[in-house]
């Protein structure tokens, strides 16, 4: 999808969870996240800078930890998004996702007319690799007091590598990501909400020991309606 500059800053609520299940009882971990984030857009000549700053609580068995994440992208004059800063290890910012922050009008028009599935490919978060699947138009909904176009996605792929936060453990298996992205249908086609689930299933090797493992990452990002009426053209000065 091609990204175009969003027109003004936007605030989002964000939540998520990570669930690790390794073997029968060897390792069971649950982590949850809850907070807000601010998307800011600044123009510099023909370039546009997008910055997402998230403040959230990370809750696990050791307690509740206030955490900050930041992600920065540059939209070049050629229409390419380039990552400049990735300070988002928990994958909670709206820019660190498989969907552009805003669609161009032609892509929105094509999605509105979509009658069948279309191929979809993107880098897999967390574990690396590539996921391949399809996009399909969903039912229109109201999100943050706006009419929103739903885009359903389902993609899968193989994975092999160390377990996040446990480099001594290696894993081989498959990944599958499913969810729905919601874009504003009136005005600028801004990404209003995103619900996604990434499931990793396979075998974990720790030395000579092998165990079945399932890891589930869930993320939910939703625009907050109180900020939507304030959308104005960002200044380049």
C-alpha positions as CSV (number, residue, x, y, z in Angstrom):
1,X,0.0,0.0,0.0
2,X,1.3,3.5,-0.8
3,X,1.4,6.0,2.0
4,X,0.6,9.7,1.7
5,X,1.0,12.4,4.4
6,X,-1.6,12.5,7.1
7,X,-3.1,15.9,7.6
8,X,-2.8,16.4,11.4
9,X,-1.8,14.7,14.6
10,X,-3.8,11.9,15.9
11,X,-4.1,10.2,19.3
12,X,-4.7,6.4,19.7
13,X,-5.4,4.0,22.5
14,X,-3.3,0.9,22.4
15,X,-3.4,-2.5,24.1
16,X,-1.9,-5.9,23.6
17,X,-0.7,-9.2,25.1
18,X,2.0,-11.8,24.7
19,X,1.4,-15.4,25.7
20,X,4.1,-18.0,25.7
21,X,3.4,-21.7,26.2
22,X,6.4,-24.0,26.0
23,X,6.0,-27.7,26.7
24,X,3.4,-28.8,29.3
25,X,4.6,-26.6,32.2
26,X,8.2,-25.8,31.6
27,X,7.5,-22.1,30.7
28,X,4.3,-20.2,30.7
29,X,4.5,-16.4,30.5
30,X,1.8,-13.8,30.1
31,X,2.6,-10.1,29.4
32,X,0.0,-7.4,28.8
33,X,0.2,-3.8,27.6
34,X,-2.1,-0.8,27.9
35,X,-1.7,2.8,27.1
36,X,-2.0,5.6,24.6
37,X,0.1,7.0,21.7
38,X,0.4,10.2,19.8
39,X,1.1,10.3,16.0
40,X,2.6,13.6,14.9
41,X,3.3,14.6,11.3
42,X,5.7,17.3,10.2
43,X,6.6,18.5,6.7
44,X,10.1,19.4,5.7
45,X,10.2,20.5,2.1
46,X,9.0,17.6,0.0
47,X,9.6,15.1,2.8
48,X,7.1,14.2,5.5
49,X,8.2,12.9,9.0
50,X,5.9,10.6,10.9
51,X,6.5,10.0,14.6
52,X,4.6,7.8,17.0
53,X,5.2,8.1,20.7
54,X,3.6,5.6,23.0
55,X,3.3,5.6,26.8
56,X,2.0,2.4,28.3
57,X,2.1,-0.1,31.2
58,X,3.9,-3.4,30.7
59,X,2.5,-5.9,33.1
60,X,4.0,-9.3,33.8
61,X,4.7,-11.6,36.8
62,X,7.3,-9.1,38.1
63,X,4.8,-6.2,38.2
64,X,3.7,-3.1,36.4
65,X,6.4,-1.0,34.5
66,X,5.7,2.3,32.9
67,X,7.3,2.2,29.4
68,X,7.8,4.5,26.4
69,X,8.2,3.6,22.8
70,X,9.0,5.7,19.7
71,X,9.0,5.0,16.0
72,X,9.9,7.4,13.2
73,X,9.4,7.1,9.5
74,X,10.2,9.4,6.6
75,X,8.0,9.7,3.5
76,X,10.3,10.6,0.6
77,X,9.3,12.7,-2.4
78,X,9.2,9.4,-4.4
79,X,6.4,8.0,-2.1
80,X,8.6,5.6,-0.2
81,X,8.4,5.1,3.6
82,X,11.8,4.7,5.3
83,X,12.2,3.7,8.9
84,X,14.5,6.1,10.7
85,X,14.1,5.3,14.4
86,X,12.8,2.0,15.9
87,X,12.5,2.3,19.6
88,X,9.4,0.1,19.7
89,X,10.5,-3.4,20.9
90,X,7.0,-4.4,21.9
91,X,5.5,-3.5,18.5
92,X,2.8,-1.2,19.9
93,X,3.2,2.0,17.7
94,X,0.9,2.6,14.8
95,X,3.9,3.0,12.5
96,X,5.4,-0.3,13.3
97,X,2.7,-2.3,11.7
98,X,2.1,-4.0,8.3
99,X,-0.2,-1.3,7.1
100,X,0.5,2.3,6.0
101,X,-0.7,5.1,8.2
102,X,-2.7,6.6,5.4
103,X,-3.8,5.4,1.9
104,X,-3.6,7.3,-1.3
105,X,-6.9,7.9,-3.0
106,X,-6.4,5.4,-5.7
107,X,-5.7,2.6,-3.3
108,X,-8.8,3.5,-1.2
109,X,-10.8,3.5,-4.4
110,X,-9.5,0.1,-5.4
111,X,-10.2,-1.4,-1.9
112,X,-13.8,0.0,-2.0
113,X,-14.3,-1.9,-5.3
114,X,-12.6,-5.0,-4.2
115,X,-14.7,-8.1,-4.7
116,X,-12.2,-10.9,-4.2
117,X,-9.0,-11.7,-2.4
118,X,-5.7,-10.1,-3.5
119,X,-2.2,-11.2,-2.6
120,X,-0.5,-9.7,0.5
121,X,3.1,-9.9,1.5
122,X,5.0,-8.2,4.3
123,X,8.0,-8.7,6.7
124,X,6.9,-10.7,9.8
125,X,7.2,-8.7,13.0
126,X,9.0,-10.1,16.1
127,X,10.6,-13.2,14.5
128,X,11.7,-11.9,11.1
129,X,11.0,-13.7,7.8
130,X,8.2,-13.0,5.3
131,X,4.5,-13.7,5.6
132,X,2.4,-14.2,2.5
133,X,-1.4,-14.3,2.2
134,X,-4.4,-12.2,1.1
135,X,-6.3,-9.1,1.7
136,X,-10.1,-9.0,1.6
137,X,-12.6,-6.2,2.0
138,X,-14.7,-6.4,5.2
139,X,-17.9,-4.8,6.3
140,X,-17.9,-1.0,6.8
141,X,-18.0,0.1,10.4
142,X,-18.0,3.2,12.6
143,X,-14.6,3.8,14.3
144,X,-13.9,6.9,16.3
145,X,-17.1,8.6,15.1
146,X,-16.2,8.0,11.4
147,X,-17.2,5.7,8.7
148,X,-14.4,3.2,8.2
149,X,-13.5,0.7,5.5
150,X,-12.5,-2.7,6.9
151,X,-9.6,-4.6,5.3
152,X,-9.2,-8.2,6.5
153,X,-5.8,-9.9,6.2
154,X,-4.5,-13.4,6.7
155,X,-0.9,-14.4,6.0
156,X,1.4,-17.2,7.0
157,X,5.0,-18.3,6.6
158,X,7.8,-20.4,8.0
159,X,10.1,-19.2,10.8
160,X,13.4,-20.3,12.3
161,X,15.6,-18.5,14.8
162,X,16.1,-17.6,18.5
163,X,13.2,-17.0,20.7
164,X,12.7,-13.3,21.6
165,X,14.5,-12.5,24.9
166,X,15.9,-16.0,25.1
167,X,18.8,-16.1,22.6
168,X,20.0,-19.5,23.8
169,X,16.7,-21.1,22.7
170,X,16.1,-21.7,18.9
171,X,12.7,-22.4,17.3
172,X,11.5,-23.8,14.1
173,X,7.9,-23.7,13.0
174,X,5.3,-21.5,11.3
175,X,3.8,-18.1,11.8
176,X,0.3,-16.8,11.0
177,X,-1.0,-13.3,11.2
178,X,-4.7,-12.4,11.0
179,X,-6.7,-9.3,11.7
180,X,-8.4,-6.2,10.3
181,X,-7.3,-2.7,9.5
182,X,-9.8,0.2,9.4
183,X,-9.4,3.3,7.2
184,X,-11.4,6.5,7.2
185,X,-13.7,6.6,4.1
186,X,-14.3,10.4,4.2
187,X,-11.6,13.0,4.0
188,X,-8.1,11.7,4.5
189,X,-8.0,7.8,4.4
190,X,-6.2,7.6,7.8
191,X,-5.6,4.3,9.6
192,X,-8.2,4.5,12.4
193,X,-7.8,1.1,14.0
194,X,-5.9,-2.1,13.7
195,X,-6.6,-5.5,15.4
196,X,-4.1,-8.2,14.7
197,X,-3.0,-11.6,16.1
198,X,0.3,-13.3,15.3
199,X,0.5,-17.0,16.3
200,X,3.8,-18.8,16.2
201,X,3.7,-22.6,16.5
202,X,6.7,-25.0,16.4
203,X,9.4,-26.8,18.2
204,X,11.8,-25.2,20.6
205,X,15.4,-26.5,21.0
206,X,17.3,-25.8,24.2
207,X,20.5,-27.8,24.0
208,X,19.4,-31.4,23.4
209,X,15.9,-30.8,24.8
210,X,13.0,-30.3,22.3
211,X,9.6,-28.9,23.4
212,X,6.4,-27.9,21.5
213,X,5.8,-24.1,21.7
214,X,3.0,-21.7,21.0
215,X,3.4,-18.0,21.2
216,X,0.6,-15.5,20.6
217,X,1.0,-11.8,20.1
218,X,-2.2,-9.7,20.1
219,X,-2.3,-5.9,19.4
220,X,-5.1,-3.5,19.2
221,X,-4.7,0.2,18.2
222,X,-7.7,2.5,17.9
223,X,-8.1,6.2,17.2
224,X,-9.6,8.3,20.0
225,X,-12.6,10.3,18.7
226,X,-12.0,13.4,20.9
227,X,-9.0,14.4,18.7
228,X,-10.6,13.8,15.3
229,X,-12.4,17.2,14.9
230,X,-9.0,19.0,15.3
231,X,-7.6,17.8,12.0
232,X,-5.9,20.8,10.3
233,X,-3.2,21.1,7.7
234,X,0.2,20.8,9.3
235,X,2.6,23.7,8.7
236,X,6.0,23.3,7.1
237,X,7.4,26.2,9.1
